[in-house]
Amino acid sequence: MSQRQLPLALRFPQGARFDRFVADGNEPVLAALRAFANEAAAPGILLAGASGTGKTHLVMAVAGTVADYALLPLAELGAQAETAIGATRACPLVLIDDIDAIAGQRAAEVAMFDLFNRTRDSGGSLLITAPTAVPRLGIGLPDLASRLASLSLLQLQPLGDAARRRVIHERGAARGMDVGDDVLDFLFRRYPRDLGALLDLLDRLDRETLVRKRRLTVRLVRDVIRKEGE
């Protein structure tokens, strides 16, 4: 599946570029991925990190710097993942987001093993994201686990509060929302501080501001959170 084939329903960070990534201690990982984007060494990289650490952002940043790649966002593809993996051609760079989404699904794991081999045999490289290192992914196919373990491991560290506030502010600005300090203070007091959960909420707040034709305020945020809890 190439970038031209992505279903419209798939969602990715807007404006995901290297210079917009808040590293906050992850500078070595950022530098390694910049180098990989310029000259992708085989077999490739496994980029590991908890939810909200910016794995998808970095995958899209790499995609934005190369001309020929295939992209498989497995969690977004859901039940279509196995078919999409099987239909993906071998190319110089294969980007796979959320490999854990197919863990334990034998047919999808076999298809991924085949894609890995086809990419390697054609001289291509892979960049694969996961929440953790291979032994804790739950991959059932030993041959696939072995292939994944052959990748160079880059580990993203969770961001601190200041960096998470900056990510939310910048992600909101990319959508045309002014996420002010009063809104950020409210979110960090009243909502789980996991960045993934906060960014999912930002998606919903974006939709609500468009539907209600209102700017983002603490009152609107409180209203959206309250309705979700009902």
Salt bridges, closest charged atoms under 4 A:
ASP19 OD1 - ARG17 NE 3.02
ASP68 OD1 - ARG89 NH2 2.76
ASP114 OD2 - ARG118 NE 2.86
ASP121 OD1 - ARG120 NE 3.29
ASP161 OD1 - ARG164 NH2 2.48
ASP161 OD2 - ARG193 NH1 2.51
GLU170 OE2 - ARG166 NE 2.98
ASP181 OD1 - ARG165 NH2 3.75
ASP185 OD1 - ARG165 NH1 2.93
ASP203 OD2 - ARG11 NH1 2.60
ASP203 OD1 - ARG175 NH2 2.41
ASP206 OD2 - ARG175 NH1 2.82
GLU208 OE1 - ARG212 NE 2.83
ASP223 OD2 - ARG212 NH1 2.76
ASP223 OD1 - ARG226 NH2 2.48
ASP223 OD2 - LYS227 NZ 3.89
GLU228 OE2 - ARG204 NE 2.23
GLU230 OE2 - ARG226 NH1 2.73
